[in-house]
C-alpha cells in the first residue's frame, strides 16, 4: 500500500488549520510571498548554459 505525499500533506494542513485557525493566515501569507518573489525574479533567471 502506497500513500501519495500531497494528499497526506493536505490532510495534515487541514487538521492544523482547524485546530489553529490563525495558522491559515501564516500559510496564505507565505504562499503569496513565495509566489510574488518567484514571479518577480523567476522570469529573469536563466539556468540554461
Secondary structure as UniProt FT lines:
FT   HELIX           5..19
FT   HELIX           22..41
FT   HELIX           42..44
//
